[in-house]
Amino acid sequence: MRKIQIGDCTLYNGDCYEVLKHIEDHSVTLVHSDPPYVVHSGVQKSEWYDRIGVNKQQEVLDNADISNGFDIETVLSELVRICKTPNYQLWCSKKQFPELLNYAIDNGYSWQDIMLYRNNALPNLNGKYQDKDYCIHMWKGRKITGEYKDRVTDYHWNIGGKKEWNHPALKPIEPTIHMLKVGSDEGDIVLDMFMGSGTTGEACLKTNRKFIGIEKNDEYFEMAVKRIGKVFDCLSENDIKLF
Ligand SMILES: C[S@@+](CC[C@H](N)C(=O)[O-])C[C@H]1O[C@@H](n2cnc3c(N)ncnc32)[C@H](O)[C@@H]1O
């Protein structure tokens, strides 16, 4: 496990199932994370599916190891220990939504669903493509924060086009910023145990939150270090402490 500190951002290069065990009890205010989705369109044997890129998209997600979900029960039981009070914003696919929602209901948490619509996605009635992302914010023993404008529950964005960070599951920064404000205050610690390219870290820096990020893929970890370093405006090697 590698650890890099950039200002108030602590970045771990390792498997979150292991790294989470080392995070202090009741230290984190909010978990905002975009875990691997369960996305199986299956190989579509028609030329049409090849042409519109469904098989290619599945291949990219499979190669990045982000199409088989995560162990919800194990991760959530660590989060209960790590968080001051339960307070999780978890992105998910349609197939993961029921398990997460049932967890919130069974534990007596308050919850809110948040949708991120992909404006230019293909119609998805047959479930073969992803046209929206689901997020459940579940919490207990705290109040929602942020301003009226932050308490949005549906977001829209255009997929495709050139992106600054080349991660196959890049999330847009604006919704992340609003959501952090709803779930935490300035100075609080926010955790993302499936950090990817570091979108949550960038949002934390821009909203004065402290950040703990975990990413197991070396390439994506380096991307996050570069991105967070760039935002922090301290790319010089001297300012990045290596542990
Ligand atoms: C859906 S992506 C997150 C993308 C991120 N929201 C962004 O905007 O870049 C999930 C990430 O979790 C990472 N991951 C998967 N399993 C992991 C694990 N056990 N521990 C840490 N990271 C993991 C993947 O490598 C991937 O980068």
The ligand as a MOL file (V3000), in Angstrom:
LIG
                    3D

  0  0  0     0  0            999 V3000
M  V30 BEGIN CTAB
M  V30 COUNTS 27 29 0 0 0
M  V30 BEGIN ATOM
M  V30 1 C -16.4150 3.8430 -11.2200 0
M  V30 2 S -14.7310 4.1190 -11.0240 0 CHG=1
M  V30 3 C -14.6370 5.7030 -10.2100 0
M  V30 4 C -14.4720 6.8430 -11.1860 0
M  V30 5 C -14.4420 8.2000 -10.4970 0
M  V30 6 N -15.7380 8.5790 -10.0160 0
M  V30 7 C -13.9370 9.2820 -11.4330 0
M  V30 8 O -14.6460 10.2780 -11.6750 0
M  V30 9 O -12.8250 9.1320 -11.9380 0 CHG=-1
M  V30 10 C -14.3210 3.0030 -9.7490 0
M  V30 11 C -12.8530 2.9240 -9.4170 0
M  V30 12 O -12.6770 2.0390 -8.3190 0
M  V30 13 C -11.4600 1.3320 -8.4890 0
M  V30 14 N -11.5510 0.1100 -7.6890 0
M  V30 15 C -12.2190 -1.0320 -7.9750 0
M  V30 16 N -12.0910 -1.9130 -6.9800 0
M  V30 17 C -11.3440 -1.3220 -6.0150 0
M  V30 18 C -10.8770 -1.7250 -4.7380 0
M  V30 19 N -11.1540 -2.9340 -4.2460 0
M  V30 20 N -10.1290 -0.8580 -3.9990 0
M  V30 21 C -9.8350 0.3800 -4.5030 0
M  V30 22 N -10.2260 0.8100 -5.7210 0
M  V30 23 C -10.9890 -0.0200 -6.4640 0
M  V30 24 C -11.3670 1.0980 -9.9830 0
M  V30 25 O -10.0320 0.8920 -10.3930 0
M  V30 26 C -11.9730 2.4020 -10.5350 0
M  V30 27 O -10.9780 3.3510 -10.8400 0
M  V30 END ATOM
M  V30 BEGIN BOND
M  V30 1 1 1 2
M  V30 2 1 2 3
M  V30 3 1 2 10
M  V30 4 1 3 4
M  V30 5 1 4 5
M  V30 6 1 5 6
M  V30 7 1 5 7
M  V30 8 2 7 8
M  V30 9 1 7 9
M  V30 10 1 10 11
M  V30 11 1 11 12
M  V30 12 1 11 26
M  V30 13 1 12 13
M  V30 14 1 13 14
M  V30 15 1 13 24
M  V30 16 1 14 15
M  V30 17 1 14 23
M  V30 18 2 15 16
M  V30 19 1 16 17
M  V30 20 1 17 18
M  V30 21 2 17 23
M  V30 22 1 18 19
M  V30 23 2 18 20
M  V30 24 1 20 21
M  V30 25 2 21 22
M  V30 26 1 22 23
M  V30 27 1 24 25
M  V30 28 1 24 26
M  V30 29 1 26 27
M  V30 END BOND
M  V30 END CTAB
M  END
